[in-house]
Amino acid sequence: MECEAAVADYFDMLKRELRGESVHKAEHRRALAARLGHRSESSIERKHQNISAVLIRAGQVYISGYKPLGNFQELLGRVVLDRIVKDDELAALSKADVERSVQRPEVTDPLTCEERYSPRPLEAYVSAEGPRRPPPRLVNWFEREACNASLGRAGEEFVLAFEQARLQRAGQRALAQRVEHVARTQGDGAGFDILSFEQDGRERLIEVKTTSYGLHAPFFVTRTEQEVSSERSEEFQLYRVFEFRSQPRLVRMPGALEANFRLDPSQFRTQVA
């Protein structure tokens, strides 16, 4: 069936990526289009984006090059979830990937890594429908990645360097020297990781969330982080650092967390809109 073929092709690419092999997505699309006969490469690409959306909803590692696209068929959701449950190799590869020790990548100019964040409707990425039956019990790999201390610390160090470079380029060397890695000097209970400054000396409270995957991978915040973001919303900014191991990039999202994200109150899991 068409769904099975698209899912099999996607999982083949995903496992190749997790093994560190090069993947030519265009070649895969052309080959699959030839097999199916009546599907264009663009329709296959959208199907692969749908599969990314299903995987993200299930807390599973996905191909960052296929940004999640919602409004997928219930059948596709069932096929993907059934395949996840049976694919022990993918589970092992995912586990190794999210638990891998990470060091801060060498970046000549960290300021070039920033991207402008343009909020889009959540429905563009995550379907409001999806499978109607409860998903099987699966390990949430995004939650497991959030426990990777080396990744979190490396992401904070990356943002620390970014902030120092930002202030130095603005001619504020004295402020750059005062930027503090609060998570290291005071511990993790402050509700933010880095104390930085605006050019006029006002404080900027930065919470850093780092992932090796794409911008739309869910992440987790604590109740303290949520409260600080609300109480000091004019000073608070969340820095989302993504695709960290390959080519680190970041977006800045100022203000209260609930103003930028959909929050699940039970655990404060967030999803970029």
Residue pairs with C-beta under 8 A, 6 or more apart in sequence:
2 36
2 39
3 73
3 75
3 76
3 79
4 79
5 32
5 35
5 36
6 32
6 44
6 47
6 48
6 51
6 76
7 51
7 76
7 79
7 80
7 83
8 83
9 28
9 31
9 32
9 48
10 48
10 51
10 63
10 66
11 83
11 87
11 90
12 28
13 23
13 25
13 28
13 63
14 61
14 62
14 63
14 90
15 89
15 90
15 93
16 22
16 23
17 23
17 63
18 61
18 90
18 93
18 94
18 96
18 97
19 93
25 48
25 63
25 65
25 66
26 41
29 41
29 44
29 45
29 48
30 41
32 39
32 44
33 39
33 40
33 41
33 44
36 44
45 66
46 69
47 76
48 63
48 66
49 66
49 67
49 68
49 69
50 68
50 69
50 70
50 71
50 72
50 73
50 76
51 62
51 66
51 72
51 76
51 80
52 62
52 63
52 66
52 67
52 68
52 69
53 68
53 69
53 70
53 72
53 125
53 126
53 127
54 72
54 76
54 77
54 80
54 81
54 130
54 131
55 61
55 62
55 80
55 84
56 62
56 68
56 125
56 126
56 216
56 217
56 218
56 271
57 126
57 127
57 130
57 135
58 80
58 81
58 84
58 135
58 138
59 138
59 139
59 140
59 141
59 142
59 143
59 218
60 84
60 94
60 138
60 141
61 94
61 97
61 98
61 141
61 213
62 68
62 213
62 214
62 217
64 213
64 214
64 217
64 242
64 243
65 214
67 125
67 214
67 216
68 125
68 126
68 216
69 124
69 125
70 123
70 124
70 125
70 126
70 127
70 128
71 123
71 127
71 129
72 127
72 129
72 130
74 129
74 130
74 131
74 132
77 130
77 131
78 131
78 133
81 131
81 135
81 136
84 90
84 91
84 136
84 138
85 136
85 138
91 139
94 139
94 141
95 139
95 141
95 144
97 141
97 212
98 141
98 142
98 144
98 145
98 148
98 212
99 144
99 148
100 148
101 150
102 148
102 150
102 151
102 154
102 212
102 244
102 245
103 150
103 154
104 154
104 155
104 157
104 158
104 161
105 158
105 244
105 245
105 248
107 113
107 158
107 161
107 248
109 165
110 158
110 161
110 162
110 165
111 162
111 165
111 166
111 169
113 162
113 248
113 249
113 250
114 162
114 249
114 250
114 251
114 252
115 249
115 250
115 251
116 251
117 240
117 251
117 252
117 253
119 260
119 273
120 273
121 273
122 262
122 271
122 273
125 216
125 271
125 272
125 273
126 271
142 211
142 213
142 217
142 218
142 219
142 220
143 220
143 269
145 151
145 211
145 212
145 213
146 152
146 219
146 220
151 210
151 211
151 212
151 244
152 208
152 210
153 183
153 184
154 210
154 244
155 208
155 209
155 210
155 241
155 244
156 181
156 183
156 184
156 193
156 194
156 208
156 210
157 181
158 210
158 241
158 244
158 248
158 250
159 193
159 194
159 206
159 208
159 239
159 241
159 250
160 179
160 181
160 194
162 239
162 250
163 176
163 179
163 194
163 196
163 204
163 206
164 176
164 177
164 179
165 176
167 173
167 175
167 176
167 179
167 196
167 197
167 199
168 176
170 199
172 197
172 199
175 197
175 199
175 201
178 197
179 194
179 195
179 196
179 197
180 194
180 195
181 193
181 194
182 190
182 192
182 193
182 194
182 195
183 190
183 193
183 194
189 224
190 224
190 228
191 205
191 207
191 222
191 224
191 225
191 227
191 228
191 229
192 205
192 206
192 207
192 225
192 228
192 236
193 206
193 207
193 208
194 205
194 206
194 208
195 203
195 204
195 205
195 206
196 203
196 204
196 206
197 203
197 204
198 204
202 235
203 235
204 235
204 237
205 228
205 232
205 235
205 236
205 237
206 237
206 238
206 239
207 221
207 225
207 228
207 229
207 236
207 237
207 238
207 239
208 238
208 239
208 241
209 219
209 221
209 238
209 239
209 240
209 241
210 241
210 242
210 244
211 217
211 219
211 240
211 241
211 242
211 243
211 244
212 243
212 244
212 245
212 246
213 242
213 243
214 242
214 243
215 240
215 242
215 243
215 249
215 251
215 272
216 271
216 272
217 242
218 269
218 270
218 271
219 240
219 269
219 270
220 267
220 268
220 269
220 270
221 257
221 263
221 268
221 270
222 268
223 268
225 257
225 268
226 257
226 258
226 263
226 268
228 236
229 236
229 238
229 255
229 256
229 257
229 258
230 256
230 257
230 258
233 255
233 256
233 259
234 255
236 254
236 255
236 256
237 252
237 253
237 254
237 255
238 252
238 253
238 254
238 257
238 260
239 250
239 251
239 252
239 253
240 250
240 251
240 253
240 272
241 248
241 249
241 250
242 248
242 249
242 250
242 251
243 249
253 260
253 261
257 263
257 270
260 273
261 270
261 271
261 272
261 273
262 270
262 271
262 273
263 269
263 270
264 270
